[in-house]
């Protein structure tokens, strides 16, 4: 049995999860399209209807089910099972809630199942399932406000404004691929609906700041945020040459994020292993010297100079060095570009502060400032000097 589009209506209701006040976070305007599980590249996906059943529409006939399994076959077709029953293949699948606030649990092999609102499009990509979650802007924000910002309402409101501003300024970031954002930190880490007490606090912060964005001279800001700055934020131009803004400058943040587990860190790596990684990253031979040549405010490395035993030299920005190393060794190797390095025998030892690129809002710092009594507009003014919180959006960046 074949059909190009299969419509699945999820009849579950999120009414027990959302309070009346939290229902106000529905946004106007075009929905956000988010690509899910980009780093996993799944070939199987499992859908379970929460708090109800699912209605499957196939050839204009409705089928009631609780679970759905979709598998990408070698020929590019999607094999579909409903409650364990094989119902044939198709090329594209559309899932949509039949009631407002419907929610479904999505699972792929190797990842803990997550709850999502909104609708879904599932199709075959390049040897992987392409899963697109489509939902309004405000509910999308609930999935990107992570635990590192803490639970203080003022810190959560600051994060809500920053995340909303980023989404408004960067919509269509992946337009050639058919969606707005991926679900990784390349855009904003998106993990579906939050739950429990944390979920209610997040939803409340989004509702309290509905529609509010960060502006500079009546223009929508380009904003960034990170986990831990280590006592001093970084400037955008130091990380991304050519991207400068008067509100994306280095800010003295001592000692607000000192309670972060990433405030100080140390990483040891053997000469042989580091040389191997850098051979792929910078096309050099046996590493001879590694020097942070240019260091900006707060100790953020702006340029690293590498030389090998053949006398060749390579130049990398601090962020290029960090990202290149971490892509191979894991994201907790060189946690930030705020580091010093020394040679100890056959090892290289990195000592640094912070986690992430260091630009814009420091999440651990914002949480500490909120505990000290600053409100969300004061927190945002600290990390983005000269900006204002405004609604509605006036001009594009």
The 8 nearest C-alpha neighbors of each residue, nearest first, counted from 0:
[[1, 87, 88, 86, 2, 89, 58, 57],
 [2, 0, 88, 89, 87, 3, 90, 86],
 [1, 3, 89, 4, 5, 0, 58, 88],
 [4, 2, 90, 89, 91, 5, 1, 92],
 [5, 3, 91, 92, 2, 6, 93, 89],
 [4, 6, 92, 93, 57, 56, 7, 91],
 [7, 5, 93, 56, 94, 55, 92, 4],
 [8, 6, 94, 55, 54, 56, 95, 93],
 [9, 7, 95, 96, 54, 97, 53, 94],
 [8, 10, 96, 53, 97, 11, 48, 95],
 [11, 9, 97, 53, 52, 98, 51, 96],
 [10, 12, 51, 50, 101, 49, 9, 102],
 [13, 11, 101, 14, 100, 50, 102, 10],
 [12, 14, 100, 16, 15, 101, 102, 17],
 [15, 13, 16, 17, 12, 100, 18, 101],
 [14, 16, 13, 17, 18, 12, 50, 100],
 [17, 15, 13, 14, 18, 194, 199, 195],
 [18, 16, 14, 21, 15, 13, 22, 19],
 [19, 17, 21, 20, 22, 16, 14, 15],
 [18, 20, 22, 21, 17, 23, 14, 16],
 [21, 19, 18, 22, 23, 206, 203, 17],
 [20, 22, 18, 23, 19, 17, 202, 203],
 [21, 23, 19, 20, 24, 17, 18, 25],
 [24, 22, 21, 25, 20, 206, 19, 26],
 [23, 25, 206, 137, 22, 21, 26, 209],
 [26, 24, 23, 137, 138, 135, 22, 27],
 [27, 25, 137, 135, 136, 24, 28, 138],
 [26, 28, 25, 29, 135, 136, 30, 137],
 [27, 29, 30, 26, 135, 136, 31, 25],
 [30, 28, 31, 27, 135, 136, 134, 26],
 [29, 31, 135, 134, 136, 133, 28, 32],
 [30, 32, 134, 133, 135, 136, 179, 33],
 [33, 31, 133, 178, 179, 132, 131, 180],
 [34, 32, 180, 132, 131, 181, 179, 178],
 [33, 35, 131, 181, 130, 182, 180, 132],
 [34, 36, 130, 37, 182, 131, 33, 181],
 [37, 35, 39, 38, 40, 182, 34, 41],
 [38, 36, 35, 39, 40, 34, 181, 182],
 [37, 39, 36, 40, 183, 35, 182, 41],
 [40, 38, 36, 37, 41, 109, 110, 107],
 [39, 41, 127, 37, 38, 36, 42, 128],
 [42, 40, 43, 39, 127, 128, 107, 44],
 [41, 43, 71, 127, 128, 70, 40, 44],
 [44, 42, 70, 41, 69, 107, 71, 45],
 [43, 45, 107, 69, 106, 68, 70, 46],
 [46, 44, 68, 106, 67, 105, 107, 69],
 [47, 45, 105, 67, 104, 66, 68, 106],
 [46, 48, 66, 104, 103, 65, 49, 67],
 [47, 49, 103, 52, 65, 53, 51, 9],
 [48, 50, 11, 103, 51, 102, 47, 104],
 [51, 49, 11, 12, 48, 52, 13, 10],
 [52, 50, 11, 49, 48, 10, 53, 65],
 [51, 53, 65, 48, 64, 10, 11, 63],
 [54, 52, 9, 64, 65, 63, 10, 8],
 [53, 55, 63, 8, 62, 7, 64, 61],
 [56, 54, 7, 62, 61, 63, 6, 8],
 [55, 57, 61, 6, 60, 59, 7, 62],
 [56, 58, 60, 59, 5, 55, 61, 6],
 [57, 59, 60, 56, 2, 5, 61, 1],
 [60, 58, 57, 56, 61, 6, 55, 5],
 [61, 59, 57, 56, 58, 62, 55, 54],
 [60, 62, 56, 55, 54, 57, 59, 63],
 [61, 63, 55, 54, 56, 64, 60, 57],
 [64, 62, 54, 53, 55, 52, 61, 65],
 [65, 63, 53, 52, 66, 82, 54, 81],
 [64, 66, 52, 53, 48, 47, 82, 67],
 [67, 65, 47, 82, 46, 64, 81, 48],
 [66, 68, 81, 46, 45, 80, 82, 47],
 [69, 67, 45, 80, 79, 44, 46, 81],
 [70, 68, 79, 44, 78, 43, 77, 45],
 [71, 69, 43, 78, 77, 42, 72, 44],
 [70, 72, 77, 42, 76, 75, 128, 78],
 [71, 73, 76, 75, 74, 77, 70, 78],
 [72, 74, 75, 71, 76, 126, 77, 70],
 [73, 75, 72, 76, 71, 77, 126, 123],
 [76, 74, 72, 73, 123, 71, 77, 90],
 [75, 77, 90, 72, 74, 89, 71, 88],
 [78, 76, 71, 89, 88, 70, 90, 72],
 [77, 79, 88, 70, 69, 87, 71, 76],
 [80, 78, 69, 87, 68, 86, 88, 85],
 [81, 79, 85, 68, 84, 83, 86, 67],
 [80, 82, 67, 84, 83, 66, 64, 68],
 [83, 81, 66, 84, 64, 67, 65, 80],
 [82, 84, 81, 80, 85, 68, 67, 66],
 [85, 83, 80, 81, 82, 86, 79, 87],
 [84, 86, 80, 87, 79, 83, 81, 78],
 [87, 85, 80, 79, 84, 0, 81, 88],
 [88, 86, 0, 85, 79, 78, 1, 89],
 [89, 87, 78, 77, 1, 79, 76, 0],
 [88, 90, 77, 2, 1, 3, 76, 91],
 [91, 89, 76, 3, 77, 122, 123, 92],
 [92, 90, 122, 4, 3, 121, 89, 5],
 [91, 93, 5, 121, 4, 120, 6, 122],
 [92, 94, 120, 6, 119, 5, 7, 121],
 [95, 93, 7, 119, 118, 6, 8, 120],
 [94, 96, 118, 8, 7, 9, 97, 119],
 [97, 95, 9, 8, 101, 98, 10, 118],
 [96, 98, 8, 10, 9, 95, 99, 101],
 [99, 97, 96, 101, 10, 100, 12, 11],
 [98, 100, 101, 96, 97, 12, 13, 10],
 [101, 99, 13, 12, 102, 98, 116, 14],
 [100, 102, 12, 11, 96, 99, 13, 98],
 [103, 101, 116, 115, 49, 11, 13, 100],
 [102, 104, 48, 49, 115, 114, 47, 105],
 [103, 105, 114, 47, 113, 46, 115, 112],
 [106, 104, 46, 113, 112, 45, 114, 103],
 [105, 107, 112, 45, 44, 113, 46, 104],
 [106, 108, 44, 110, 43, 45, 41, 109],
 [109, 107, 110, 106, 43, 41, 44, 111],
 [108, 110, 107, 111, 39, 106, 41, 112],
 [111, 109, 108, 107, 112, 106, 39, 113],
 [110, 112, 113, 106, 109, 107, 108, 105],
 [113, 111, 106, 105, 110, 104, 114, 107],
 [114, 112, 104, 105, 191, 111, 106, 115],
 [113, 115, 104, 192, 103, 191, 105, 102],
 [116, 114, 191, 192, 103, 102, 104, 113],
 [115, 117, 102, 101, 103, 100, 118, 192],
 [116, 118, 134, 133, 132, 115, 119, 96],
 [117, 119, 95, 133, 94, 132, 96, 134],
 [120, 118, 132, 94, 131, 93, 133, 121],
 [119, 121, 93, 131, 92, 130, 94, 122],
 [122, 120, 130, 92, 129, 91, 131, 93],
 [121, 123, 91, 129, 128, 90, 92, 124],
 [124, 122, 128, 129, 75, 127, 71, 125],
 [123, 125, 127, 129, 128, 126, 122, 75],
 [124, 126, 127, 123, 128, 129, 75, 40],
 [125, 127, 124, 123, 128, 75, 42, 71],
 [128, 126, 124, 42, 125, 40, 41, 123],
 [127, 129, 123, 42, 124, 41, 122, 130],
 [128, 130, 122, 124, 121, 123, 127, 131],
 [129, 131, 121, 35, 34, 120, 128, 132],
 [132, 130, 34, 120, 33, 119, 35, 32],
 [131, 133, 119, 33, 32, 118, 34, 134],
 [134, 132, 32, 118, 117, 31, 119, 30],
 [133, 135, 117, 30, 31, 139, 118, 132],
 [136, 134, 30, 26, 31, 137, 138, 139],
 [135, 137, 139, 138, 31, 26, 30, 140],
 [136, 138, 140, 139, 26, 24, 25, 135],
 [139, 137, 140, 141, 136, 135, 25, 24],
 [140, 138, 136, 137, 141, 142, 135, 134],
 [139, 141, 143, 137, 142, 138, 144, 136],
 [142, 140, 138, 139, 143, 144, 192, 202],
 [141, 143, 191, 189, 192, 190, 140, 139],
 [144, 142, 189, 140, 188, 141, 145, 187],
 [145, 143, 141, 142, 140, 158, 159, 146],
 [144, 146, 147, 143, 148, 142, 188, 149],
 [145, 147, 148, 149, 144, 150, 197, 362],
 [148, 146, 149, 145, 362, 363, 226, 366],
 [147, 149, 362, 146, 366, 363, 154, 145],
 [150, 148, 147, 146, 366, 151, 154, 155],
 [149, 151, 152, 155, 148, 200, 197, 154],
 [150, 152, 154, 153, 149, 155, 369, 366],
 [153, 151, 155, 154, 156, 150, 204, 200],
 [154, 152, 375, 156, 374, 155, 151, 369],
 [155, 153, 157, 366, 156, 151, 152, 369],
 [154, 156, 152, 158, 153, 157, 204, 159],
 [155, 157, 204, 159, 153, 158, 154, 375],
 [158, 156, 375, 154, 160, 155, 159, 153],
 [157, 159, 161, 155, 156, 160, 162, 154],
 [158, 160, 156, 162, 157, 161, 205, 163],
 [159, 161, 163, 212, 157, 158, 162, 211],
 [160, 162, 158, 164, 163, 159, 165, 157],
 [163, 161, 165, 159, 164, 160, 158, 166],
 [162, 164, 166, 160, 165, 161, 159, 167],
 [165, 163, 212, 161, 167, 162, 166, 160],
 [164, 166, 162, 168, 163, 167, 222, 169],
 [165, 167, 163, 169, 164, 168, 170, 162],
 [168, 166, 164, 165, 169, 170, 163, 219],
 [169, 167, 165, 166, 170, 164, 221, 396],
 [170, 168, 166, 172, 167, 165, 171, 179],
 [169, 171, 179, 172, 167, 166, 168, 180],
 [172, 170, 179, 174, 173, 169, 178, 180],
 [171, 173, 179, 170, 169, 174, 180, 178],
 [174, 172, 179, 171, 178, 176, 175, 180],
 [173, 175, 171, 177, 178, 176, 172, 179],
 [176, 174, 177, 173, 178, 171, 172, 179],
 [177, 175, 174, 173, 178, 179, 172, 171],
 [176, 178, 174, 175, 173, 179, 32, 171],
 [179, 177, 32, 174, 173, 176, 33, 180],
 [178, 180, 171, 173, 32, 172, 170, 174],
 [181, 179, 33, 173, 186, 178, 172, 34],
 [180, 182, 34, 33, 183, 186, 35, 37],
 [181, 183, 189, 188, 35, 34, 187, 33],
 [184, 182, 188, 185, 181, 187, 186, 189],
 [183, 185, 188, 187, 186, 182, 181, 189],
 [184, 186, 183, 187, 181, 188, 182, 180],
 [187, 185, 184, 183, 180, 181, 188, 182],
 [188, 186, 184, 183, 189, 143, 182, 185],
 [187, 189, 183, 184, 182, 143, 190, 186],
 [190, 188, 143, 182, 142, 187, 191, 183],
 [191, 189, 142, 188, 143, 192, 113, 182],
 [190, 192, 142, 115, 114, 189, 113, 193],
 [191, 193, 142, 115, 114, 141, 194, 190],
 [194, 192, 198, 142, 191, 141, 197, 195],
 [193, 195, 198, 197, 192, 196, 199, 16],
 [194, 196, 198, 197, 199, 193, 16, 200],
 [197, 195, 199, 198, 200, 194, 201, 193],
 [196, 198, 200, 199, 195, 201, 194, 193],
 [197, 199, 194, 193, 201, 195, 196, 200],
 [198, 200, 202, 196, 201, 197, 203, 195],
 [201, 199, 203, 197, 198, 202, 204, 196],
 [200, 202, 198, 204, 203, 199, 197, 141],
 [203, 201, 199, 205, 204, 200, 21, 198],
 [202, 204, 200, 206, 201, 205, 21, 199],
 [205, 203, 156, 207, 201, 206, 202, 155],
 [204, 206, 202, 208, 203, 207, 159, 209],
 [205, 207, 209, 24, 203, 204, 208, 21],
 [206, 208, 204, 205, 209, 203, 156, 202],
 [209, 207, 205, 211, 206, 210, 204, 156],
 [208, 210, 206, 211, 205, 207, 24, 137],
 [209, 211, 390, 208, 391, 212, 163, 26],
 [210, 212, 390, 208, 389, 209, 160, 388],
 [213, 211, 164, 160, 389, 388, 390, 163],
 [212, 214, 388, 387, 220, 164, 389, 219],
 [215, 213, 219, 220, 218, 387, 386, 217],
 [216, 214, 386, 218, 217, 220, 387, 219],
 [215, 217, 218, 214, 386, 387, 219, 385],
 [218, 216, 215, 214, 393, 394, 219, 392],
 [219, 217, 394, 214, 215, 396, 216, 395],
 [218, 220, 214, 396, 395, 394, 213, 215],
 [221, 219, 214, 213, 396, 222, 215, 218],
 [220, 222, 168, 165, 396, 219, 223, 164],
 [223, 221, 165, 220, 359, 161, 164, 224],
 [224, 222, 359, 358, 360, 225, 221, 165],
 [223, 225, 360, 359, 361, 358, 222, 362],
 [224, 226, 361, 355, 357, 227, 362, 360],
 [225, 227, 362, 354, 361, 363, 355, 147],
 [226, 228, 353, 354, 361, 229, 363, 225],
 [227, 229, 353, 357, 232, 230, 231, 361],
 [230, 228, 353, 352, 262, 227, 231, 256],
 [229, 231, 253, 252, 254, 228, 256, 251],
 [232, 230, 251, 252, 297, 228, 250, 229],
 [231, 233, 249, 357, 250, 228, 358, 251],
 [232, 234, 249, 358, 357, 235, 248, 231],
 [235, 233, 248, 249, 237, 236, 247, 358],
 [234, 236, 238, 237, 247, 243, 239, 358],
 [237, 235, 240, 243, 239, 242, 238, 234],
 [236, 238, 234, 235, 301, 239, 240, 233],
 [239, 237, 235, 236, 318, 240, 234, 356],
 [238, 240, 236, 242, 235, 237, 241, 243],
 [241, 239, 236, 242, 237, 238, 235, 243],
 [240, 242, 236, 243, 239, 235, 237, 238],
 [243, 241, 236, 240, 239, 235, 244, 238],
 [242, 244, 236, 235, 241, 247, 245, 240],
 [243, 245, 247, 246, 242, 248, 235, 236],
 [246, 244, 247, 248, 243, 384, 385, 383],
 [245, 247, 383, 384, 244, 248, 385, 386],
 [248, 246, 244, 235, 234, 245, 359, 383],
 [247, 249, 234, 246, 250, 245, 235, 233],
 [248, 250, 233, 234, 232, 296, 231, 251],
 [251, 249, 232, 231, 252, 248, 382, 233],
 [250, 252, 231, 253, 230, 232, 249, 297],
 [251, 253, 230, 231, 254, 250, 255, 232],
 [254, 252, 230, 255, 251, 231, 256, 229],
 [253, 255, 230, 257, 256, 252, 229, 364],
 [254, 256, 364, 253, 257, 367, 252, 368],
 [257, 255, 364, 363, 258, 259, 254, 227],
 [256, 258, 259, 262, 254, 255, 229, 230],
 [259, 257, 256, 260, 262, 363, 255, 261],
 [258, 260, 261, 262, 257, 256, 363, 227],
 [261, 259, 262, 258, 263, 257, 264, 353],
 [260, 262, 259, 353, 263, 354, 264, 227],
 [261, 263, 229, 353, 352, 259, 257, 260],
 [264, 262, 352, 261, 351, 353, 229, 265],
 [263, 265, 351, 350, 352, 261, 262, 266],
 [266, 264, 350, 349, 351, 267, 263, 348],
 [265, 267, 349, 348, 332, 350, 268, 264],
 [266, 268, 348, 347, 349, 346, 265, 269],
 [269, 267, 347, 346, 273, 348, 270, 266],
 [268, 270, 346, 272, 271, 345, 347, 273],
 [271, 269, 346, 273, 345, 272, 274, 347],
 [270, 272, 274, 269, 273, 275, 285, 345],
 [273, 271, 275, 269, 274, 270, 276, 268],
 [272, 274, 276, 270, 275, 271, 277, 269],
 [275, 273, 277, 286, 271, 272, 276, 285],
 [274, 276, 272, 278, 273, 277, 271, 279],
 [277, 275, 273, 278, 274, 279, 280, 272],
 [278, 276, 280, 274, 279, 281, 275, 273],
 [279, 277, 282, 283, 275, 276, 280, 281],
 [278, 280, 277, 282, 276, 281, 275, 283],
 [279, 281, 277, 278, 282, 323, 276, 324],
 [280, 282, 277, 283, 278, 279, 313, 315],
 [283, 281, 278, 279, 280, 277, 284, 313],
 [284, 282, 278, 281, 307, 277, 285, 311],
 [283, 285, 307, 278, 286, 308, 282, 274],
 [284, 286, 307, 274, 308, 287, 283, 278],
 [287, 285, 307, 274, 288, 284, 306, 308],
 [286, 288, 307, 308, 306, 285, 289, 305],
 [289, 287, 306, 305, 286, 290, 307, 304],
 [288, 290, 305, 304, 306, 291, 303, 287],
 [289, 291, 304, 292, 303, 288, 305, 340],
 [292, 290, 303, 293, 302, 300, 304, 294],
 [293, 291, 290, 303, 302, 304, 294, 301],
 [294, 292, 302, 301, 291, 300, 295, 303],
 [293, 295, 300, 301, 299, 298, 292, 291],
 [296, 294, 299, 298, 300, 301, 297, 293],
 [297, 295, 298, 299, 249, 294, 233, 231],
 [296, 298, 231, 299, 295, 232, 230, 233],
 [297, 299, 337, 296, 295, 294, 300, 338],
 [300, 298, 337, 295, 294, 336, 297, 296],
 [301, 299, 294, 317, 336, 337, 302, 293],
 [300, 302, 317, 293, 316, 294, 237, 299],
 [303, 301, 316, 293, 317, 292, 315, 300],
 [302, 304, 291, 315, 292, 290, 314, 316],
 [303, 305, 314, 290, 313, 289, 292, 291],
 [306, 304, 289, 313, 312, 288, 314, 303],
 [305, 307, 312, 288, 311, 287, 286, 310],
 [306, 308, 286, 287, 285, 309, 284, 310],
 [307, 309, 310, 287, 285, 286, 284, 306],
 [310, 308, 307, 311, 284, 285, 306, 283],
 [311, 309, 308, 307, 306, 312, 287, 284],
 [310, 312, 306, 307, 309, 313, 283, 308],
 [313, 311, 306, 305, 310, 307, 314, 304],
 [312, 314, 305, 304, 306, 281, 315, 311],
 [313, 315, 304, 303, 305, 302, 312, 316],
 [316, 314, 303, 302, 319, 320, 317, 304],
 [315, 317, 302, 319, 301, 318, 303, 320],
 [316, 318, 301, 300, 302, 320, 336, 319],
 [317, 319, 321, 320, 316, 336, 238, 322],
 [320, 318, 316, 322, 317, 321, 323, 315],
 [319, 321, 317, 323, 318, 322, 315, 324],
 [322, 320, 318, 324, 323, 319, 333, 336],
 [321, 323, 325, 319, 324, 320, 326, 318],
 [324, 322, 320, 326, 321, 325, 319, 280],
 [325, 323, 321, 322, 327, 326, 328, 320],
 [326, 324, 329, 330, 328, 322, 327, 323],
 [325, 327, 323, 324, 329, 328, 322, 330],
 [326, 328, 325, 324, 329, 323, 276, 330],
 [327, 329, 325, 326, 324, 332, 330, 331],
 [330, 328, 325, 331, 332, 326, 327, 324],
 [329, 331, 325, 332, 334, 326, 328, 333],
 [330, 332, 334, 329, 333, 325, 328, 354],
 [331, 333, 330, 334, 329, 325, 328, 266],
 [334, 332, 335, 321, 331, 325, 266, 330],
 [335, 333, 354, 331, 332, 355, 330, 353],
 [334, 336, 354, 355, 337, 333, 353, 356],
 [337, 335, 317, 300, 299, 338, 318, 321],
 [336, 338, 299, 335, 298, 351, 300, 352],
 [339, 337, 351, 350, 336, 349, 352, 340],
 [338, 340, 350, 349, 351, 341, 337, 291],
 [339, 341, 349, 348, 350, 338, 347, 342],
 [342, 340, 348, 347, 343, 349, 339, 289],
 [341, 343, 347, 346, 344, 348, 340, 345],
 [344, 342, 346, 347, 345, 341, 348, 267],
 [345, 343, 346, 342, 347, 270, 269, 341],
 [344, 346, 270, 269, 343, 347, 342, 271],
 [347, 345, 269, 270, 343, 344, 268, 342],
 [346, 348, 342, 268, 267, 341, 343, 269],
 [349, 347, 267, 341, 340, 266, 342, 346],
 [350, 348, 340, 266, 265, 339, 267, 338],
 [351, 349, 265, 338, 339, 264, 340, 266],
 [352, 350, 338, 264, 337, 263, 339, 265],
 [351, 353, 263, 229, 262, 337, 264, 338],
 [352, 354, 229, 227, 228, 262, 261, 335],
 [355, 353, 334, 227, 335, 226, 261, 228],
 [354, 356, 335, 225, 357, 226, 334, 353],
 [355, 357, 358, 335, 225, 354, 336, 318],
 [356, 358, 233, 228, 232, 355, 225, 359],
 [359, 357, 233, 356, 234, 232, 235, 223],
 [358, 360, 224, 223, 382, 247, 361, 383],
 [359, 361, 224, 382, 362, 225, 223, 358],
 [362, 360, 364, 225, 227, 363, 226, 228],
 [363, 361, 148, 226, 365, 364, 360, 147],
 [364, 362, 256, 366, 365, 361, 227, 148],
 [363, 365, 256, 255, 367, 361, 362, 366],
 [366, 364, 368, 362, 367, 363, 154, 361],
 [365, 367, 369, 363, 154, 364, 368, 148],
 [368, 366, 370, 364, 369, 365, 255, 371],
 [369, 367, 371, 365, 370, 366, 373, 364],
 [368, 370, 373, 366, 372, 371, 367, 154],
 [369, 371, 367, 372, 368, 366, 151, 373],
 [372, 370, 368, 369, 373, 367, 366, 374],
 [371, 373, 369, 370, 374, 368, 153, 367],
 [374, 372, 369, 368, 377, 371, 378, 375],
 [375, 373, 153, 377, 376, 378, 369, 372],
 [374, 376, 157, 153, 378, 377, 156, 154],
 [375, 377, 379, 378, 374, 380, 388, 157],
 [378, 376, 380, 374, 375, 379, 373, 381],
 [377, 379, 375, 381, 376, 380, 374, 373],
 [378, 380, 376, 382, 381, 377, 383, 375],
 [381, 379, 377, 384, 383, 378, 382, 376],
 [382, 380, 378, 379, 383, 384, 377, 250],
 [381, 383, 379, 360, 380, 359, 384, 378],
 [382, 384, 246, 380, 381, 379, 386, 247],
 [385, 383, 380, 246, 386, 381, 382, 245],
 [384, 386, 246, 383, 380, 215, 387, 245],
 [387, 385, 215, 214, 384, 383, 380, 213],
 [386, 388, 214, 213, 389, 215, 385, 380],
 [387, 389, 213, 212, 214, 211, 376, 386],
 [390, 388, 211, 212, 387, 391, 213, 214],
 [391, 389, 211, 392, 210, 212, 388, 393],
 [390, 392, 389, 393, 210, 211, 212, 394],
 [391, 393, 390, 394, 219, 212, 389, 211],
 [394, 392, 217, 391, 218, 395, 219, 390],
 [395, 393, 218, 219, 392, 217, 396, 214],
 [394, 396, 219, 218, 393, 168, 392, 220],
 [395, 219, 218, 220, 394, 221, 168, 214]]
